[in-house]
Amino acid sequence: MDIKKIFTGRWQVAALAITSCLLWGSAFPSLKISYAQIMPLNVNAYDRMIFASLRFFIASLMLFSIILLNGKRKELFKIKKYFLALLILGLMQTSLQYFFFYNGLANTTGVKSSIISTSGIFMTVIASHFVYQNDKLNFKKSVGIILGFLGVVVVNLNRGELNAAFLFTGEGFLIISAAISAAASFLAKKLTGSLNALIVTAWQMFMGSLILFFVSSTGSGFNRLSFSPFTLGLLFYLAFISAAAFALWYTLIKYNNLGFVTIYKFMVPVSGVFLSSILLPEESINIIIISAMLMVSLGIIIINYRPKLLENKNI
């Protein structure tokens, strides 16, 4: 089986990228349900980080199991040369990004969070223009970015009014989270050029989750977290989302232009709202949500329309 062909084909890239985004999108309603069931109202930032660390630790174990079952034990442990880079990636992608994201989200509205989180897409696409020779911005890509961003704005206008208030521990943390995620994408692409994408994903999640756990354990009251068979099932589902989505995404950015693939991330907040409308009683689907999804989809179609835009060479 030609793995590269699967992850560089015209429709395969679109299908796999959208699958990753749908998985990430499903995390929004799953997290809302989990928080309501697992964490009471008096939790603090450390408690939220404990929950996040458990999620990513379990995700890393899932990936380690898959790697071992595929007979890649020697490759899994031959990371001495890349240990520091993997540690830095874990610190950025799992520890720092989710520390700032989870706590920023707690200090601002969901409306502004969804819009601000898309700033990472712009950062990655624009930085790729300067970093890589074959990942330049062009008219069609710019139109797709604008449509994608407008789709996210439209879907969030359905959920409340935007305001100009700015709080460093709210909106500021979300911007920092987006910047860290964008920077981590470049390091992940470099690492996946030398290592199997599953191995990179597993090790960065494992290391990042341990850092997150040890830091958050200094201020978390473990007794404030309430688990049941149902919430444990949700925790394992969230871990599966992380394992599957990041593994797919790292493999896609290994074989394709980073800026090209990143544009699909506009599907994450839109699909999150769409899936929340289906899974959460207080949410509902309406013409605004459908319009937003159509705008994001149209942006992606425009970017993919010409075959020349789909010639994703290795970088």
Residue pairs with C-beta under 8 A, 6 or more apart in sequence:
3 251
4 255
6 12
7 13
7 16
7 251
7 252
7 254
7 255
7 256
8 255
8 256
8 312
10 304
10 307
10 310
13 252
13 256
13 261
13 310
13 312
14 264
14 300
14 304
16 248
16 251
16 252
17 248
17 249
17 252
17 261
17 264
17 267
18 264
18 267
18 300
19 248
20 244
20 245
20 246
20 248
20 249
20 252
20 264
21 245
21 264
21 265
21 267
21 268
21 271
22 267
22 271
22 275
23 241
23 244
23 245
23 248
24 241
24 245
24 268
24 271
24 272
25 267
25 268
25 269
25 270
25 271
25 272
25 274
25 275
26 241
26 271
26 272
26 275
27 238
27 241
27 242
27 272
28 272
28 273
28 275
28 276
29 272
29 275
29 276
29 278
29 279
29 280
29 283
30 234
30 237
30 238
30 241
30 279
31 238
32 276
32 280
33 234
33 279
33 280
34 51
34 231
34 234
34 235
34 238
37 226
37 228
37 230
37 231
37 234
38 51
38 225
38 226
38 227
38 231
38 234
38 235
39 47
39 48
39 51
39 224
39 225
39 226
40 224
40 226
42 224
43 224
43 225
44 219
44 220
45 102
45 103
45 106
45 216
45 219
46 216
46 217
46 218
46 219
46 220
47 216
47 220
47 221
47 224
47 225
48 102
48 103
48 106
49 98
49 99
49 102
49 212
49 215
49 216
49 220
50 213
50 216
50 217
50 220
50 222
50 225
51 225
51 235
52 98
52 102
52 209
52 212
52 216
53 209
53 210
53 212
53 213
53 216
54 209
54 213
54 235
55 209
55 235
55 238
55 239
55 242
56 94
56 98
56 205
56 208
56 209
56 212
56 239
56 242
57 205
57 206
57 209
57 210
57 213
58 235
58 236
58 239
59 205
59 209
59 239
59 240
59 242
59 243
59 246
60 202
60 203
60 205
60 206
60 209
60 243
61 206
62 239
62 240
62 243
63 198
63 201
63 202
63 205
63 243
63 247
64 76
64 202
64 206
66 198
67 73
67 75
67 76
67 196
67 198
67 199
67 202
68 76
72 196
72 199
75 195
75 196
75 199
76 199
76 202
79 86
79 195
79 199
79 203
82 191
82 194
82 195
85 187
85 190
85 191
86 191
86 200
86 203
86 204
86 207
87 207
88 187
89 184
89 187
89 188
89 191
89 200
89 204
89 208
90 203
90 204
90 205
90 206
90 207
90 208
90 209
90 211
91 207
91 208
91 211
92 180
92 183
92 184
92 187
92 208
93 180
93 181
93 184
93 188
93 204
93 208
94 204
94 205
94 207
94 208
94 209
94 211
94 212
95 208
95 209
95 211
95 212
95 215
96 177
96 180
97 177
97 180
97 181
97 184
98 177
98 212
99 212
100 173
100 174
100 176
100 177
100 180
101 117
101 173
101 174
101 177
103 169
103 173
104 113
104 169
104 170
104 171
104 172
104 173
104 174
104 176
104 177
105 113
105 174
107 167
107 169
107 170
107 173
108 116
108 167
108 170
108 171
108 174
109 160
110 156
110 159
110 160
111 156
111 157
111 159
111 160
111 161
111 162
112 156
112 162
112 170
112 171
112 174
113 174
114 152
114 155
114 156
114 269
114 272
114 273
115 152
115 153
115 156
115 162
115 269
116 171
116 174
116 175
116 178
117 174
117 177
117 178
117 268
117 269
118 148
118 149
118 152
118 178
118 265
118 266
118 269
119 175
119 178
119 179
120 177
120 178
120 179
120 181
120 182
120 265
121 145
121 148
121 149
121 262
121 263
121 265
121 266
122 145
122 149
123 178
123 179
123 182
124 182
124 185
124 186
124 258
124 259
124 262
125 137
125 141
125 145
125 259
125 262
125 263
126 137
127 182
127 186
128 135
128 257
128 258
128 259
128 262
129 135
129 136
129 137
129 259
131 186
132 257
132 258
132 259
132 315
134 257
134 313
134 315
135 257
135 258
135 259
135 260
135 315
137 259
138 309
140 302
140 303
140 305
140 306
140 309
141 259
141 260
141 263
141 303
141 309
143 299
143 302
143 303
144 263
144 299
144 300
144 302
144 303
145 263
145 299
146 299
147 295
147 296
147 298
147 299
147 302
148 263
148 266
148 295
148 296
148 299
148 300
149 266
150 295
151 266
151 270
151 292
151 293
151 294
151 295
151 296
151 299
152 266
152 269
152 270
152 292
152 296
154 288
154 291
154 292
154 295
155 269
155 270
155 273
155 288
155 289
155 292
155 293
156 162
156 269
156 273
157 288
158 273
158 286
158 288
158 289
158 292
159 273
166 172
185 253
185 258
185 262
186 258
188 200
188 204
188 250
188 253
189 253
189 254
189 258
189 315
191 200
192 200
192 250
192 251
192 253
192 254
193 254
193 314
197 247
197 250
197 251
197 254
198 247
198 250
198 251
200 250
201 243
201 246
201 247
201 250
205 242
205 243
205 246
227 235
249 261
252 261
253 261
253 262
255 312
255 314
256 312
257 312
257 313
257 315
258 315
260 303
260 309
260 312
263 299
263 300
263 303
264 300
266 296
266 299
266 300
267 296
267 300
270 289
270 292
270 293
270 296
271 293
273 283
273 289
273 292
274 285
274 289
274 293
276 283
277 283
277 284
277 285
277 289
278 285
303 309
304 310
